[in-house]
């Protein structure tokens, strides 16, 4: 068993390609305004996925996305099956849900469909969601709707009976300039830094999944070291100590980041209002 202490979630990037042009996407802004930072777009090698799967502990969350659209991966179903000892998840724009339904349903554990404000393809996406849920029925994945920003006509999604994961939109360049200040944990420690690294399609292991076109948060490459060696290595230890001491500004990627690893969004109207009296009556 590898000693990946504190390791609860990892993002493993299947593809950094995307089939949607979102107005608030950092990657699209980089392509337009900072082309020299654009990556060599592509897919992860399946052999690299196998290497990653061999090194992960059981019962953690494996999110099969990062900066791209996971359903573009040709061997999506096989990729999900590699992590059968973990809890699998991805966030998708939903465009390929019907085409990839047979690889997702009864295979993936949980999924969030990303819905964002001022999306010109919102109506098409709504119809795809409706048809996919009808096909899926009560089978997994447990499906959520990730609501990004102020989505118009949000009440039409209520018919699906899904949980909403609401998020405030931040600047395309990174996790700052949110519409509302992100939640800060009372420990003063970023929960993503402590528990939630990311591995991109090229095998680079980063401290977190925040947008990082300059690769400031890269700790190492799993092609050259084991994940345990990277996670417990001197670079992360130095940055770990800085976080504990309240000096996240000493960590290059964290210096301009306003996120603390606690997702923040406005309350969903799906949340039921429960009275104190009803809670007391149902105790025991």
N, C-alpha and C positions, 0 to 999 in steps of 0.2 A: 504494500500500500504506500503510495507516494505521500510525502509529508507536505501537503499543500494547505497549511494551517490558515483558517479564516476564509478559504476559497469556497464561495457558495454559488457563484454564477460565472459563466464565461460566454462571451460572444464569439462564435466561430463563423467567419465570413465565407459563405459559399460562392458569392459573386459580388464584385463591386460594380457590375453593370446594372443599369436600370432602364425600364421601359416606360417611364413616366417623367415628365418635366415639371416638377413642382416649383412654384415661384419662390418658396422660402428655403429651398435646398442648398446647403453649403457646397456640395459637390458641383452642382450646376453653376454656382457663382464662381467657383474656382476655375471651371472650364472656360467661363466667359472672360473673367477678369485677371486670372493668374494662371494662364495656361501652362507655364513652366512647372507648376506644382501638380498638374493633373497626373494621375497614375497611369500605368500601362494596364488598361482595363482588361479583365478576364475572369476566369473561374479558378477555384482551388482544385489542385490535383486530388483525385480520389485517394491516392496513396498517402498524401499528406493528411487527409481527413482520418485515415486509418491510424496513422502515427499519433495524432492528437487523441483519438478515442482510447487508445491503449493506455494513455497516461492520466486519464481523468478519474477521479474517485466517483463512486456511485452516489446517486440521490442528490446531486447538485443540479442546477438548471443549466442547460445548454441552449443558448439562443442562436439559431442558425442564420444570423444576419448581422450586418454591420452598416456599410455605406451603400449597399446595393439591394436589389430585389431577389430574395432567396428562391422564389418560384421559377426563376430563369435557369436554375441549375438543372442540367439534363438528367442527372441521376438523383433527383430530389428524394424519392422514396428510399433508395439505398442509403443515402446520406443520413436520413432520419434513423433508419434501422441500426446504423453503427452505434448510436448512443442509446441503446435499449436499456442500459443500466442507469441512465440519467433521466431527468425530466426535460423533454424537448419542447421547444417553442420557436416561433419566429413572428416578426411583424411584417406584414405584407400590404402592398397597395391594392391587392385583390384582383388585378386585371386577369391573371391566369388561373384563378381559383377553379373555374369550371374545367379547364383543360387539364389541370393537375389534380383534380379531385380524387382520382383513384390512388394517387401516391400520398395524399394527405390524410384522407379519412381513415379512421381506425389505425393510424400509424403515428402521426404527430400527437403530442399530449395536449398542448395549449397553443392558441394562436390569437394574435390581435390584428385586426384589419384597421389600417390607418386612414382616418377621415379628417380632412383639414379644411379650414375656412377658405372660401373663394376658389374652390376646385372646379374648373370648367368641365371636368368629367364626372361630377358628383352623381348625376342622374344615371349614367351608365354603370357606375360603381354600385349604386343602390340596387339596381336590377340584378347584377351579378351576385351580390350578397344574398338577396332574396332567393335566387335559384340554388345557390350553393347550400344554404341552410336547409332548403327543402330536400335536397339530395342527402345531406348529412344526417338529418333527423337527430336522434338521441346519441349517436355515436360520437367518439372523440374526433377531432380536438375540441376541448372546452374553448369556446370562441368568445372573445371580447371585442368591443369597438374602441379603438384609441381615438379620442376626439381631440384634435389639435387646434387650439384657438377657438374663435367664435363661429361655429358652424351654423349656417342658416337652416331653417326647417328641420331642426334636430329631432323634433317630436315624431317625425315619420319613421325613425328608427326604433321607436318604442315597441312597435308591433313584433319585433324580433325577440324581445324579452332578454336581451343580452346585457351584461355588465358594461358600463362605460368607464374607461380609463382616461380621464381628462388631463390635458397638458396645456401649459402656456407655451406659446411660440417664442423662440429666442432669435438672436441675430443669425443670419446664415453662416457667418464666419466662425461661430463657436457658441458655447453655452454662456452667453452674457446678454445684457439688454433684454431681459425678460419683461413681459408686460406687468408681472408682479414678482417681487423678490422671492426666490426659491426658499423652501423651508430649510432651516439650519438645525441639525441635531444638537441636543444639549451637550453631547460629548465634544463638540467642536471638531469632529473628525469626519472627513468625507467617506460616506459608506461605500461609494464606488471604488475609491482607492483601496480601502481595506479589503473588499470582498469580491470585486467584479472586474477582472481583466478582460482583454479582447485579443483575439488572434485573427490577423487578416489573411487574405487568400495566399499571400506569399510566405506565411509562416511567422511574420513579425508579431511578437507578443507585446502588448501595450498595457499600461497601468489601468486603463479604463476604456470605455467605448465612446468617449467624447470625440467630436470631430477634430481631426489633427492632421491637416494636409502637410505640415512641416515635419511630422513624425517626431515631435518633441517628447512624447510619452513612451517611446519604444524602449523596452528593457532588453530585448535580445530576440533571437530567432530560433524557433523550435527545430529547425533543420540542423542547427549547430550545437544546441544544448538541450537537455531535457527541460520539460516544463518546471519540474521541481528546482532545478539549478537556476533557472531564470527567476522564478518567483521568490526564492530565498537568497538571491544573489546580492552583491554589495550595492548595486545601483538602487534597487528597490529599498534595501535596508536604509540607505542614506535618506531617500525621499520619505520613507515611513517615519523615521525619527523626526524629520522636519514637520510632518503633519501632526505628530503627537505633541510636539513643542509649540504648536500653534503658528507655524511658519510655512504655510502652504505656498506662500509667494516665492519660496526658495526652490520650488519644483517648477521647471520650465513650463510644462503644460498647464499646471494648476494656477499659475501666476495671474492669468487673465480670465480664469473660469469662475463663474458665479454659482455653479451647481455643487451641491453637497451630497449627492447620491440619494436624495429623498425626492421622488417624483412629486411635483406640485401642480395642481389644477383646481379649477373652481368646482364646487360641489355639484354632483350629478343629481338631477331630479329623480333618478332611479333609487336613490338612497331613501329607505323608508324612515319615517319619523316614529320613534319609539318613546313612549312615556316612561318615566321612572317607575310609576305605579305598576305598569304592565311587566316591567323587568322584575320587580320585587315579587309580584304574584307568581312568576314562573320560575323563581329560584328553587332548586331542588326538585 
